[in-house]
Amino acid sequence: MEESVKSPFPDFVPAAGKSDKRTVLYSGVGVARRALKNWRGIYESHDLGSLEIRNGNMYPAADLAGYDLVILPGGDSRKMCASLGEAGVNALREYVAAGGKLLGVCAGAYAVSHQLPQYLAISPVVVVDYQHAHRGTGNLKVAFNEAGQLWFGVGAGEEHAIFYYNGPVPFESPLENCYDYQVLATFREELRQPEGLPDTMVGWPAAWRNRYGLGAVFAISPHIEQTAGKEYIMANFIKSILEKNLLG
């Protein structure tokens, strides 16, 4: 949840390799300054196709249908959804329901939940101890389960210290049109406010996925893309999302 800024980058980051996949990254009000640079670097350094950085106008859904992936990055989830507006939020829902893929990271992971009425409500989760969700920042160990190892391209038993910045700690909460909820990674360390509930982070999800309509939602609480030396893990994940069958 960091200061937002208008994107200083060109509209498109050219494909670095042979992939013809297209990703659009939302960079309007509510998106953190550093998020744009990190995402641009990942797409420039790996064969993931092209990245369009869009300040707004994430609608209509028919326009979004031309993209293989939509990314909602870190920042402020409330400001992000307010900036998207009702038309943008509905367009994103329609895009996923029709078969699209959407990845939310940190603030974007809050935004896909149904914690608040203005959120997208495309993932069957709400937030543990939401009143004290601003837990702090630091590198926290994250472990990937068997499914997560396949999606993120990491080995069995590996734990990685990943940069955390007040990301959501979710728990499953049923939601219409959502199914196949699957945890991919869990926290192995905890941050919390002094008055926050204890034992609400270790063992809880750090990354998850679910189906929404005909499409798929992916969410990550900490910032793999901002963790020095771990960018390849995010690149692996993006490549898996772009290339895997939605059923995984």
Secondary structure, DSSP 8 states (H G I E B T S, - for coil): ---B----S-SEE--SSS---EEEEE-STTBBHHHHHHHHHHHHHSS--EEEEESS----HHHHTT-SEEEE-SB-HHHHHHHHHHHHHHHHHHHHHTT-EEEEETHHHHHHSSSSTTS---SSEEETTGGG----EEEEEEEE-HHHHHHHT--TT-EEEEEEES---EEE---TTEEEEEEEEEESS----TTS-SSSSBTSEEEEEEEETTEEEEEESSBGGGSTT-HHHHHHHHHHHHHS-TT-
